[in-house]
């Protein structure tokens, strides 16, 4: 008859001895500016944390500006690529978020103006002989996310944003969507404080008029 031995294992809580994990734990609570200092010194993990912090806010900002998710994704990648390549040009005299949004804003404005030029060019390409042609106008449609309760409302807000002029749209998005201060918006856009506040107020008024008309039609 065989004796059976029951081996009892002692469960102990092991401390995390992985140096990489412990290093990330030490980096995570740091400010954006401290992370940039570490990144400039060669710590790529610090850059990864910054990307994680700002990926969603920047996606929201660029999308609200352009109204096109594909272009938004491309510009998001380009923004972080420029941060990576130009990391040594960053100086702590400026907030990292201001520097980052300036890069993203410049890219978004440039893309928006290219889009306008393409639209004008395509409209001017009409054949005078009325021959059949294919007009290439950038697609600005938006497919709302059916899985979210606010998708329809979001659709109308985004649609209204695309209908107000660029100079109003940018500052309204920075203030009301990104919740940036007037000072930060002035730094990002290079505009005087008074101009920033004036454009925000005028942009909000234009949005309210558009949304009021839209909701009135919907309720009928």
mmCIF file of the C-alpha atoms, coordinates in Angstrom:
data_MODEL
# 
_entry.id   MODEL 
# 
loop_
_atom_site.group_PDB 
_atom_site.id 
_atom_site.type_symbol 
_atom_site.label_atom_id 
_atom_site.label_alt_id 
_atom_site.label_comp_id 
_atom_site.label_asym_id 
_atom_site.label_entity_id 
_atom_site.label_seq_id 
_atom_site.pdbx_PDB_ins_code 
_atom_site.Cartn_x 
_atom_site.Cartn_y 
_atom_site.Cartn_z 
_atom_site.occupancy 
_atom_site.B_iso_or_equiv 
_atom_site.pdbx_formal_charge 
_atom_site.auth_seq_id 
_atom_site.auth_comp_id 
_atom_site.auth_asym_id 
_atom_site.auth_atom_id 
_atom_site.pdbx_PDB_model_num 
ATOM 1   C CA . UNK A 1 1   ? 0.000   0.000  0.000   1.00 0.00 ? 1   UNK A CA 1 
ATOM 2   C CA . UNK A 1 2   ? 1.470   3.272  -1.173  1.00 0.00 ? 2   UNK A CA 1 
ATOM 3   C CA . UNK A 1 3   ? 1.650   6.171  1.164   1.00 0.00 ? 3   UNK A CA 1 
ATOM 4   C CA . UNK A 1 4   ? 0.327   9.333  -0.358  1.00 0.00 ? 4   UNK A CA 1 
ATOM 5   C CA . UNK A 1 5   ? 1.981   12.499 0.688   1.00 0.00 ? 5   UNK A CA 1 
ATOM 6   C CA . UNK A 1 6   ? 0.047   15.708 0.468   1.00 0.00 ? 6   UNK A CA 1 
ATOM 7   C CA . UNK A 1 7   ? 2.364   18.531 -0.351  1.00 0.00 ? 7   UNK A CA 1 
ATOM 8   C CA . UNK A 1 8   ? 1.106   21.837 0.874   1.00 0.00 ? 8   UNK A CA 1 
ATOM 9   C CA . UNK A 1 9   ? 2.372   24.883 -0.979  1.00 0.00 ? 9   UNK A CA 1 
ATOM 10  C CA . UNK A 1 10  ? 2.860   28.018 0.935   1.00 0.00 ? 10  UNK A CA 1 
ATOM 11  C CA . UNK A 1 11  ? 1.370   30.967 -0.872  1.00 0.00 ? 11  UNK A CA 1 
ATOM 12  C CA . UNK A 1 12  ? 3.502   34.002 -0.506  1.00 0.00 ? 12  UNK A CA 1 
ATOM 13  C CA . UNK A 1 13  ? 3.216   37.413 -2.035  1.00 0.00 ? 13  UNK A CA 1 
ATOM 14  C CA . UNK A 1 14  ? 6.260   38.025 -4.140  1.00 0.00 ? 14  UNK A CA 1 
ATOM 15  C CA . UNK A 1 15  ? 7.667   41.432 -4.573  1.00 0.00 ? 15  UNK A CA 1 
ATOM 16  C CA . UNK A 1 16  ? 8.035   42.728 -8.107  1.00 0.00 ? 16  UNK A CA 1 
ATOM 17  C CA . UNK A 1 17  ? 11.698  42.207 -8.911  1.00 0.00 ? 17  UNK A CA 1 
ATOM 18  C CA . UNK A 1 18  ? 11.439  43.139 -12.586 1.00 0.00 ? 18  UNK A CA 1 
ATOM 19  C CA . UNK A 1 19  ? 13.619  46.256 -12.930 1.00 0.00 ? 19  UNK A CA 1 
ATOM 20  C CA . UNK A 1 20  ? 11.766  47.449 -16.048 1.00 0.00 ? 20  UNK A CA 1 
ATOM 21  C CA . UNK A 1 21  ? 8.392   47.326 -14.322 1.00 0.00 ? 21  UNK A CA 1 
ATOM 22  C CA . UNK A 1 22  ? 9.737   49.089 -11.256 1.00 0.00 ? 22  UNK A CA 1 
ATOM 23  C CA . UNK A 1 23  ? 11.273  51.743 -13.491 1.00 0.00 ? 23  UNK A CA 1 
ATOM 24  C CA . UNK A 1 24  ? 7.944   52.330 -15.266 1.00 0.00 ? 24  UNK A CA 1 
ATOM 25  C CA . UNK A 1 25  ? 6.214   52.559 -11.895 1.00 0.00 ? 25  UNK A CA 1 
ATOM 26  C CA . UNK A 1 26  ? 8.662   55.287 -10.946 1.00 0.00 ? 26  UNK A CA 1 
ATOM 27  C CA . UNK A 1 27  ? 8.113   57.191 -14.209 1.00 0.00 ? 27  UNK A CA 1 
ATOM 28  C CA . UNK A 1 28  ? 4.318   57.049 -14.314 1.00 0.00 ? 28  UNK A CA 1 
ATOM 29  C CA . UNK A 1 29  ? 3.566   59.676 -11.612 1.00 0.00 ? 29  UNK A CA 1 
ATOM 30  C CA . UNK A 1 30  ? 5.998   62.191 -13.120 1.00 0.00 ? 30  UNK A CA 1 
ATOM 31  C CA . UNK A 1 31  ? 4.890   65.431 -14.737 1.00 0.00 ? 31  UNK A CA 1 
ATOM 32  C CA . UNK A 1 32  ? 4.904   65.767 -18.515 1.00 0.00 ? 32  UNK A CA 1 
ATOM 33  C CA . UNK A 1 33  ? 7.915   68.037 -18.328 1.00 0.00 ? 33  UNK A CA 1 
ATOM 34  C CA . UNK A 1 34  ? 9.896   65.591 -16.171 1.00 0.00 ? 34  UNK A CA 1 
ATOM 35  C CA . UNK A 1 35  ? 9.036   62.780 -18.569 1.00 0.00 ? 35  UNK A CA 1 
ATOM 36  C CA . UNK A 1 36  ? 10.326  64.867 -21.472 1.00 0.00 ? 36  UNK A CA 1 
ATOM 37  C CA . UNK A 1 37  ? 13.584  65.419 -19.596 1.00 0.00 ? 37  UNK A CA 1 
ATOM 38  C CA . UNK A 1 38  ? 13.964  61.665 -19.168 1.00 0.00 ? 38  UNK A CA 1 
ATOM 39  C CA . UNK A 1 39  ? 13.061  61.123 -22.815 1.00 0.00 ? 39  UNK A CA 1 
ATOM 40  C CA . UNK A 1 40  ? 15.661  63.668 -23.920 1.00 0.00 ? 40  UNK A CA 1 
ATOM 41  C CA . UNK A 1 41  ? 18.184  61.761 -21.817 1.00 0.00 ? 41  UNK A CA 1 
ATOM 42  C CA . UNK A 1 42  ? 17.395  58.566 -23.723 1.00 0.00 ? 42  UNK A CA 1 
ATOM 43  C CA . UNK A 1 43  ? 14.563  56.945 -21.764 1.00 0.00 ? 43  UNK A CA 1 
ATOM 44  C CA . UNK A 1 44  ? 12.146  55.833 -24.481 1.00 0.00 ? 44  UNK A CA 1 
ATOM 45  C CA . UNK A 1 45  ? 9.697   54.525 -21.871 1.00 0.00 ? 45  UNK A CA 1 
ATOM 46  C CA . UNK A 1 46  ? 9.029   58.123 -20.856 1.00 0.00 ? 46  UNK A CA 1 
ATOM 47  C CA . UNK A 1 47  ? 7.889   58.868 -24.407 1.00 0.00 ? 47  UNK A CA 1 
ATOM 48  C CA . UNK A 1 48  ? 5.563   55.850 -24.313 1.00 0.00 ? 48  UNK A CA 1 
ATOM 49  C CA . UNK A 1 49  ? 3.891   57.218 -21.181 1.00 0.00 ? 49  UNK A CA 1 
ATOM 50  C CA . UNK A 1 50  ? 3.391   60.622 -22.825 1.00 0.00 ? 50  UNK A CA 1 
ATOM 51  C CA . UNK A 1 51  ? 1.811   58.962 -25.857 1.00 0.00 ? 51  UNK A CA 1 
ATOM 52  C CA . UNK A 1 52  ? -0.509  57.031 -23.562 1.00 0.00 ? 52  UNK A CA 1 
ATOM 53  C CA . UNK A 1 53  ? -1.516  60.238 -21.739 1.00 0.00 ? 53  UNK A CA 1 
ATOM 54  C CA . UNK A 1 54  ? -2.243  62.313 -24.816 1.00 0.00 ? 54  UNK A CA 1 
ATOM 55  C CA . UNK A 1 55  ? -3.386  59.854 -27.466 1.00 0.00 ? 55  UNK A CA 1 
ATOM 56  C CA . UNK A 1 56  ? -7.111  60.173 -26.690 1.00 0.00 ? 56  UNK A CA 1 
ATOM 57  C CA . UNK A 1 57  ? -7.210  63.950 -26.051 1.00 0.00 ? 57  UNK A CA 1 
ATOM 58  C CA . UNK A 1 58  ? -5.271  64.634 -29.255 1.00 0.00 ? 58  UNK A CA 1 
ATOM 59  C CA . UNK A 1 59  ? -7.480  62.283 -31.252 1.00 0.00 ? 59  UNK A CA 1 
ATOM 60  C CA . UNK A 1 60  ? -10.508 64.201 -30.021 1.00 0.00 ? 60  UNK A CA 1 
ATOM 61  C CA . UNK A 1 61  ? -8.910  67.569 -30.806 1.00 0.00 ? 61  UNK A CA 1 
ATOM 62  C CA . UNK A 1 62  ? -7.794  66.715 -34.351 1.00 0.00 ? 62  UNK A CA 1 
ATOM 63  C CA . UNK A 1 63  ? -11.035 64.936 -35.173 1.00 0.00 ? 63  UNK A CA 1 
ATOM 64  C CA . UNK A 1 64  ? -13.140 67.858 -33.967 1.00 0.00 ? 64  UNK A CA 1 
ATOM 65  C CA . UNK A 1 65  ? -11.008 70.149 -36.106 1.00 0.00 ? 65  UNK A CA 1 
ATOM 66  C CA . UNK A 1 66  ? -11.100 68.118 -39.334 1.00 0.00 ? 66  UNK A CA 1 
ATOM 67  C CA . UNK A 1 67  ? -14.156 65.888 -38.980 1.00 0.00 ? 67  UNK A CA 1 
ATOM 68  C CA . UNK A 1 68  ? -12.385 62.963 -40.636 1.00 0.00 ? 68  UNK A CA 1 
ATOM 69  C CA . UNK A 1 69  ? -11.188 60.016 -38.566 1.00 0.00 ? 69  UNK A CA 1 
ATOM 70  C CA . UNK A 1 70  ? -8.772  58.644 -41.187 1.00 0.00 ? 70  UNK A CA 1 
ATOM 71  C CA . UNK A 1 71  ? -6.980  61.976 -41.489 1.00 0.00 ? 71  UNK A CA 1 
ATOM 72  C CA . UNK A 1 72  ? -7.114  62.293 -37.717 1.00 0.00 ? 72  UNK A CA 1 
ATOM 73  C CA . UNK A 1 73  ? -5.278  58.992 -37.238 1.00 0.00 ? 73  UNK A CA 1 
ATOM 74  C CA . UNK A 1 74  ? -2.624  59.976 -39.781 1.00 0.00 ? 74  UNK A CA 1 
ATOM 75  C CA . UNK A 1 75  ? -2.032  63.361 -38.154 1.00 0.00 ? 75  UNK A CA 1 
ATOM 76  C CA . UNK A 1 76  ? -1.949  61.813 -34.685 1.00 0.00 ? 76  UNK A CA 1 
ATOM 77  C CA . UNK A 1 77  ? 0.904   59.548 -35.764 1.00 0.00 ? 77  UNK A CA 1 
ATOM 78  C CA . UNK A 1 78  ? 2.677   62.448 -37.445 1.00 0.00 ? 78  UNK A CA 1 
ATOM 79  C CA . UNK A 1 79  ? 2.327   64.571 -34.298 1.00 0.00 ? 79  UNK A CA 1 
ATOM 80  C CA . UNK A 1 80  ? 3.982   61.980 -32.067 1.00 0.00 ? 80  UNK A CA 1 
ATOM 81  C CA . UNK A 1 81  ? 6.594   61.294 -34.731 1.00 0.00 ? 81  UNK A CA 1 
ATOM 82  C CA . UNK A 1 82  ? 7.547   64.974 -34.675 1.00 0.00 ? 82  UNK A CA 1 
ATOM 83  C CA . UNK A 1 83  ? 7.686   64.939 -30.891 1.00 0.00 ? 83  UNK A CA 1 
ATOM 84  C CA . UNK A 1 84  ? 10.043  61.960 -31.109 1.00 0.00 ? 84  UNK A CA 1 
ATOM 85  C CA . UNK A 1 85  ? 12.268  63.516 -33.755 1.00 0.00 ? 85  UNK A CA 1 
ATOM 86  C CA . UNK A 1 86  ? 12.302  67.027 -32.281 1.00 0.00 ? 86  UNK A CA 1 
ATOM 87  C CA . UNK A 1 87  ? 12.473  66.117 -28.603 1.00 0.00 ? 87  UNK A CA 1 
ATOM 88  C CA . UNK A 1 88  ? 15.710  68.017 -28.091 1.00 0.00 ? 88  UNK A CA 1 
ATOM 89  C CA . UNK A 1 89  ? 14.128  71.249 -29.338 1.00 0.00 ? 89  UNK A CA 1 
ATOM 90  C CA . UNK A 1 90  ? 11.700  71.231 -26.404 1.00 0.00 ? 90  UNK A CA 1 
ATOM 91  C CA . UNK A 1 91  ? 12.544  73.615 -23.555 1.00 0.00 ? 91  UNK A CA 1 
ATOM 92  C CA . UNK A 1 92  ? 10.977  73.507 -20.110 1.00 0.00 ? 92  UNK A CA 1 
ATOM 93  C CA . UNK A 1 93  ? 10.085  77.180 -20.266 1.00 0.00 ? 93  UNK A CA 1 
ATOM 94  C CA . UNK A 1 94  ? 6.938   75.999 -22.075 1.00 0.00 ? 94  UNK A CA 1 
ATOM 95  C CA . UNK A 1 95  ? 4.418   73.472 -20.847 1.00 0.00 ? 95  UNK A CA 1 
ATOM 96  C CA . UNK A 1 96  ? 4.704   70.185 -22.702 1.00 0.00 ? 96  UNK A CA 1 
ATOM 97  C CA . UNK A 1 97  ? 0.975   70.145 -23.459 1.00 0.00 ? 97  UNK A CA 1 
ATOM 98  C CA . UNK A 1 98  ? 1.213   73.594 -25.077 1.00 0.00 ? 98  UNK A CA 1 
ATOM 99  C CA . UNK A 1 99  ? 4.150   72.480 -27.215 1.00 0.00 ? 99  UNK A CA 1 
ATOM 100 C CA . UNK A 1 100 ? 2.331   69.283 -28.189 1.00 0.00 ? 100 UNK A CA 1 
ATOM 101 C CA . UNK A 1 101 ? -0.936  70.994 -29.119 1.00 0.00 ? 101 UNK A CA 1 
ATOM 102 C CA . UNK A 1 102 ? 0.991   73.575 -31.143 1.00 0.00 ? 102 UNK A CA 1 
ATOM 103 C CA . UNK A 1 103 ? 2.471   70.772 -33.250 1.00 0.00 ? 103 UNK A CA 1 
ATOM 104 C CA . UNK A 1 104 ? -0.898  69.063 -33.669 1.00 0.00 ? 104 UNK A CA 1 
ATOM 105 C CA . UNK A 1 105 ? -2.665  72.356 -34.411 1.00 0.00 ? 105 UNK A CA 1 
ATOM 106 C CA . UNK A 1 106 ? -0.160  73.331 -37.098 1.00 0.00 ? 106 UNK A CA 1 
ATOM 107 C CA . UNK A 1 107 ? -0.589  69.955 -38.781 1.00 0.00 ? 107 UNK A CA 1 
ATOM 108 C CA . UNK A 1 108 ? -4.387  70.148 -38.595 1.00 0.00 ? 108 UNK A CA 1 
ATOM 109 C CA . UNK A 1 109 ? -4.479  73.682 -40.020 1.00 0.00 ? 109 UNK A CA 1 
ATOM 110 C CA . UNK A 1 110 ? -2.130  72.693 -42.822 1.00 0.00 ? 110 UNK A CA 1 
ATOM 111 C CA . UNK A 1 111 ? -4.265  69.674 -43.715 1.00 0.00 ? 111 UNK A CA 1 
ATOM 112 C CA . UNK A 1 112 ? -7.446  71.743 -43.599 1.00 0.00 ? 112 UNK A CA 1 
ATOM 113 C CA . UNK A 1 113 ? -6.008  74.293 -46.023 1.00 0.00 ? 113 UNK A CA 1 
ATOM 114 C CA . UNK A 1 114 ? -4.777  71.554 -48.352 1.00 0.00 ? 114 UNK A CA 1 
ATOM 115 C CA . UNK A 1 115 ? -8.281  70.128 -48.323 1.00 0.00 ? 115 UNK A CA 1 
ATOM 116 C CA . UNK A 1 116 ? -9.743  73.503 -49.271 1.00 0.00 ? 116 UNK A CA 1 
ATOM 117 C CA . UNK A 1 117 ? -7.261  73.866 -52.136 1.00 0.00 ? 117 UNK A CA 1 
ATOM 118 C CA . UNK A 1 118 ? -8.087  70.361 -53.393 1.00 0.00 ? 118 UNK A CA 1 
ATOM 119 C CA . UNK A 1 119 ? -11.788 71.165 -53.261 1.00 0.00 ? 119 UNK A CA 1 
ATOM 120 C CA . UNK A 1 120 ? -11.340 74.397 -55.205 1.00 0.00 ? 120 UNK A CA 1 
ATOM 121 C CA . UNK A 1 121 ? -9.091  72.670 -57.732 1.00 0.00 ? 121 UNK A CA 1 
ATOM 122 C CA . UNK A 1 122 ? -11.579 69.855 -58.261 1.00 0.00 ? 122 UNK A CA 1 
ATOM 123 C CA . UNK A 1 123 ? -14.456 72.299 -58.720 1.00 0.00 ? 123 UNK A CA 1 
ATOM 124 C CA . UNK A 1 124 ? -12.451 74.242 -61.285 1.00 0.00 ? 124 UNK A CA 1 
ATOM 125 C CA . UNK A 1 125 ? -11.710 71.075 -63.243 1.00 0.00 ? 125 UNK A CA 1 
ATOM 126 C CA . UNK A 1 126 ? -15.177 70.977 -64.792 1.00 0.00 ? 126 UNK A CA 1 
ATOM 127 C CA . UNK A 1 127 ? -14.815 70.382 -68.511 1.00 0.00 ? 127 UNK A CA 1 
ATOM 128 C CA . UNK A 1 128 ? -16.218 73.270 -70.515 1.00 0.00 ? 128 UNK A CA 1 
ATOM 129 C CA . UNK A 1 129 ? -17.463 70.821 -73.134 1.00 0.00 ? 129 UNK A CA 1 
ATOM 130 C CA . UNK A 1 130 ? -19.710 69.148 -70.542 1.00 0.00 ? 130 UNK A CA 1 
ATOM 131 C CA . UNK A 1 131 ? -17.847 65.860 -70.924 1.00 0.00 ? 131 UNK A CA 1 
ATOM 132 C CA . UNK A 1 132 ? -18.370 63.309 -68.199 1.00 0.00 ? 132 UNK A CA 1 
ATOM 133 C CA . UNK A 1 133 ? -15.861 63.744 -65.407 1.00 0.00 ? 133 UNK A CA 1 
ATOM 134 C CA . UNK A 1 134 ? -15.334 62.543 -61.878 1.00 0.00 ? 134 UNK A CA 1 
ATOM 135 C CA . UNK A 1 135 ? -15.146 65.260 -59.246 1.00 0.00 ? 135 UNK A CA 1 
ATOM 136 C CA . UNK A 1 136 ? -12.837 64.380 -56.362 1.00 0.00 ? 136 UNK A CA 1 
ATOM 137 C CA . UNK A 1 137 ? -14.081 66.147 -53.280 1.00 0.00 ? 137 UNK A CA 1 
ATOM 138 C CA . UNK A 1 138 ? -12.669 64.946 -49.938 1.00 0.00 ? 138 UNK A CA 1 
ATOM 139 C CA . UNK A 1 139 ? -15.149 62.917 -47.962 1.00 0.00 ? 139 UNK A CA 1 
ATOM 140 C CA . UNK A 1 140 ? -16.207 64.831 -44.849 1.00 0.00 ? 140 UNK A CA 1 
ATOM 141 C CA . UNK A 1 141 ? -18.977 62.462 -43.818 1.00 0.00 ? 141 UNK A CA 1 
ATOM 142 C CA . UNK A 1 142 ? -19.089 61.101 -40.323 1.00 0.00 ? 142 UNK A CA 1 
ATOM 143 C CA . UNK A 1 143 ? -20.480 57.759 -39.275 1.00 0.00 ? 143 UNK A CA 1 
ATOM 144 C CA . UNK A 1 144 ? -21.650 58.025 -35.671 1.00 0.00 ? 144 UNK A CA 1 
ATOM 145 C CA . UNK A 1 145 ? -20.779 55.269 -33.276 1.00 0.00 ? 145 UNK A CA 1 
ATOM 146 C CA . UNK A 1 146 ? -23.996 53.304 -32.833 1.00 0.00 ? 146 UNK A CA 1 
ATOM 147 C CA . UNK A 1 147 ? -22.747 51.793 -29.604 1.00 0.00 ? 147 UNK A CA 1 
ATOM 148 C CA . UNK A 1 148 ? -22.801 55.061 -27.684 1.00 0.00 ? 148 UNK A CA 1 
ATOM 149 C CA . UNK A 1 149 ? -25.926 56.726 -26.416 1.00 0.00 ? 149 UNK A CA 1 
ATOM 150 C CA . UNK A 1 150 ? -24.699 60.175 -27.415 1.00 0.00 ? 150 UNK A CA 1 
ATOM 151 C CA . UNK A 1 151 ? -23.774 59.221 -30.982 1.00 0.00 ? 151 UNK A CA 1 
ATOM 152 C CA . UNK A 1 152 ? -26.580 61.176 -32.650 1.00 0.00 ? 152 UNK A CA 1 
ATOM 153 C CA . UNK A 1 153 ? -25.903 64.266 -30.565 1.00 0.00 ? 153 UNK A CA 1 
ATOM 154 C CA . UNK A 1 154 ? -22.193 63.936 -31.271 1.00 0.00 ? 154 UNK A CA 1 
ATOM 155 C CA . UNK A 1 155 ? -22.942 63.711 -34.987 1.00 0.00 ? 155 UNK A CA 1 
ATOM 156 C CA . UNK A 1 156 ? -24.811 67.010 -34.995 1.00 0.00 ? 156 UNK A CA 1 
ATOM 157 C CA . UNK A 1 157 ? -22.173 68.748 -32.876 1.00 0.00 ? 157 UNK A CA 1 
ATOM 158 C CA . UNK A 1 158 ? -19.404 67.590 -35.202 1.00 0.00 ? 158 UNK A CA 1 
ATOM 159 C CA . UNK A 1 159 ? -21.449 68.545 -38.247 1.00 0.00 ? 159 UNK A CA 1 
ATOM 160 C CA . UNK A 1 160 ? -21.989 72.015 -36.806 1.00 0.00 ? 160 UNK A CA 1 
ATOM 161 C CA . UNK A 1 161 ? -18.282 72.365 -35.998 1.00 0.00 ? 161 UNK A CA 1 
ATOM 162 C CA . UNK A 1 162 ? -17.347 71.685 -39.623 1.00 0.00 ? 162 UNK A CA 1 
ATOM 163 C CA . UNK A 1 163 ? -19.695 74.464 -40.724 1.00 0.00 ? 163 UNK A CA 1 
ATOM 164 C CA . UNK A 1 164 ? -18.140 77.295 -38.735 1.00 0.00 ? 164 UNK A CA 1 
ATOM 165 C CA . UNK A 1 165 ? -14.971 79.018 -40.023 1.00 0.00 ? 165 UNK A CA 1 
ATOM 166 C CA . UNK A 1 166 ? -11.605 77.514 -39.141 1.00 0.00 ? 166 UNK A CA 1 
ATOM 167 C CA . UNK A 1 167 ? -10.496 80.413 -36.943 1.00 0.00 ? 167 UNK A CA 1 
ATOM 168 C CA . UNK A 1 168 ? -13.524 79.951 -34.682 1.00 0.00 ? 168 UNK A CA 1 
ATOM 169 C CA . UNK A 1 169 ? -13.569 76.159 -34.754 1.00 0.00 ? 169 UNK A CA 1 
ATOM 170 C CA . UNK A 1 170 ? -10.009 75.749 -33.533 1.00 0.00 ? 170 UNK A CA 1 
ATOM 171 C CA . UNK A 1 171 ? -10.334 77.948 -30.449 1.00 0.00 ? 171 UNK A CA 1 
ATOM 172 C CA . UNK A 1 172 ? -13.768 76.559 -29.524 1.00 0.00 ? 172 UNK A CA 1 
ATOM 173 C CA . UNK A 1 173 ? -12.423 73.001 -29.659 1.00 0.00 ? 173 UNK A CA 1 
ATOM 174 C CA . UNK A 1 174 ? -9.367  73.924 -27.601 1.00 0.00 ? 174 UNK A CA 1 
ATOM 175 C CA . UNK A 1 175 ? -11.487 75.676 -24.974 1.00 0.00 ? 175 UNK A CA 1 
ATOM 176 C CA . UNK A 1 176 ? -14.721 73.677 -24.782 1.00 0.00 ? 176 UNK A CA 1 
ATOM 177 C CA . UNK A 1 177 ? -13.567 70.201 -25.828 1.00 0.00 ? 177 UNK A CA 1 
ATOM 178 C CA . UNK A 1 178 ? -9.966  70.129 -24.609 1.00 0.00 ? 178 UNK A CA 1 
ATOM 179 C CA . UNK A 1 179 ? -10.653 72.404 -21.609 1.00 0.00 ? 179 UNK A CA 1 
ATOM 180 C CA . UNK A 1 180 ? -7.468  74.409 -22.122 1.00 0.00 ? 180 UNK A CA 1 
ATOM 181 C CA . UNK A 1 181 ? -6.994  77.787 -20.491 1.00 0.00 ? 181 UNK A CA 1 
ATOM 182 C CA . UNK A 1 182 ? -7.156  81.044 -22.447 1.00 0.00 ? 182 UNK A CA 1 
ATOM 183 C CA . UNK A 1 183 ? -3.427  81.466 -21.815 1.00 0.00 ? 183 UNK A CA 1 
ATOM 184 C CA . UNK A 1 184 ? -2.617  78.060 -23.303 1.00 0.00 ? 184 UNK A CA 1 
ATOM 185 C CA . UNK A 1 185 ? -4.822  78.697 -26.330 1.00 0.00 ? 185 UNK A CA 1 
ATOM 186 C CA . UNK A 1 186 ? -3.100  82.038 -26.921 1.00 0.00 ? 186 UNK A CA 1 
ATOM 187 C CA . UNK A 1 187 ? 0.297   80.308 -26.809 1.00 0.00 ? 187 UNK A CA 1 
ATOM 188 C CA . UNK A 1 188 ? -0.805  77.478 -29.116 1.00 0.00 ? 188 UNK A CA 1 
ATOM 189 C CA . UNK A 1 189 ? -2.415  79.720 -31.727 1.00 0.00 ? 189 UNK A CA 1 
ATOM 190 C CA . UNK A 1 190 ? -0.078  82.694 -31.396 1.00 0.00 ? 190 UNK A CA 1 
ATOM 191 C CA . UNK A 1 191 ? -3.067  85.014 -30.993 1.00 0.00 ? 191 UNK A CA 1 
ATOM 192 C CA . UNK A 1 192 ? -3.496  87.869 -28.495 1.00 0.00 ? 192 UNK A CA 1 
ATOM 193 C CA . UNK A 1 193 ? -5.628  87.023 -25.470 1.00 0.00 ? 193 UNK A CA 1 
ATOM 194 C CA . UNK A 1 194 ? -8.386  89.416 -26.511 1.00 0.00 ? 194 UNK A CA 1 
ATOM 195 C CA . UNK A 1 195 ? -8.613  87.817 -29.955 1.00 0.00 ? 195 UNK A CA 1 
ATOM 196 C CA . UNK A 1 196 ? -8.803  84.344 -28.421 1.00 0.00 ? 196 UNK A CA 1 
ATOM 197 C CA . UNK A 1 197 ? -11.698 85.304 -26.152 1.00 0.00 ? 197 UNK A CA 1 
ATOM 198 C CA . UNK A 1 198 ? -13.500 87.137 -28.951 1.00 0.00 ? 198 UNK A CA 1 
ATOM 199 C CA . UNK A 1 199 ? -13.207 84.197 -31.350 1.00 0.00 ? 199 UNK A CA 1 
ATOM 200 C CA . UNK A 1 200 ? -14.385 81.737 -28.719 1.00 0.00 ? 200 UNK A CA 1 
ATOM 201 C CA . UNK A 1 201 ? -17.475 83.832 -28.008 1.00 0.00 ? 201 UNK A CA 1 
ATOM 202 C CA . UNK A 1 202 ? -18.249 84.311 -31.696 1.00 0.00 ? 202 UNK A CA 1 
ATOM 203 C CA . UNK A 1 203 ? -17.639 80.634 -32.407 1.00 0.00 ? 203 UNK A CA 1 
ATOM 204 C CA . UNK A 1 204 ? -19.957 79.578 -29.595 1.00 0.00 ? 204 UNK A CA 1 
ATOM 205 C CA . UNK A 1 205 ? -22.662 81.906 -30.912 1.00 0.00 ? 205 UNK A CA 1 
ATOM 206 C CA . UNK A 1 206 ? -22.385 80.431 -34.406 1.00 0.00 ? 206 UNK A CA 1 
ATOM 207 C CA . UNK A 1 207 ? -22.536 76.899 -33.001 1.00 0.00 ? 207 UNK A CA 1 
ATOM 208 C CA . UNK A 1 208 ? -25.585 77.680 -30.885 1.00 0.00 ? 208 UNK A CA 1 
ATOM 209 C CA . UNK A 1 209 ? -27.421 79.036 -33.931 1.00 0.00 ? 209 UNK A CA 1 
ATOM 210 C CA . UNK A 1 210 ? -26.585 75.960 -36.014 1.00 0.00 ? 210 UNK A CA 1 
ATOM 211 C CA . UNK A 1 211 ? -27.477 73.487 -33.276 1.00 0.00 ? 211 UNK A CA 1 
ATOM 212 C CA . UNK A 1 212 ? -30.698 75.301 -32.442 1.00 0.00 ? 212 UNK A CA 1 
ATOM 213 C CA . UNK A 1 213 ? -31.819 75.050 -36.061 1.00 0.00 ? 213 UNK A CA 1 
ATOM 214 C CA . UNK A 1 214 ? -30.830 71.377 -36.253 1.00 0.00 ? 214 UNK A CA 1 
ATOM 215 C CA . UNK A 1 215 ? -32.627 70.352 -33.074 1.00 0.00 ? 215 UNK A CA 1 
ATOM 216 C CA . UNK A 1 216 ? -35.698 72.372 -34.059 1.00 0.00 ? 216 UNK A CA 1 
ATOM 217 C CA . UNK A 1 217 ? -35.924 70.476 -37.342 1.00 0.00 ? 217 UNK A CA 1 
ATOM 218 C CA . UNK A 1 218 ? -35.377 67.159 -35.576 1.00 0.00 ? 218 UNK A CA 1 
ATOM 219 C CA . UNK A 1 219 ? -38.169 67.779 -33.070 1.00 0.00 ? 219 UNK A CA 1 
ATOM 220 C CA . UNK A 1 220 ? -40.629 68.584 -35.847 1.00 0.00 ? 220 UNK A CA 1 
# 
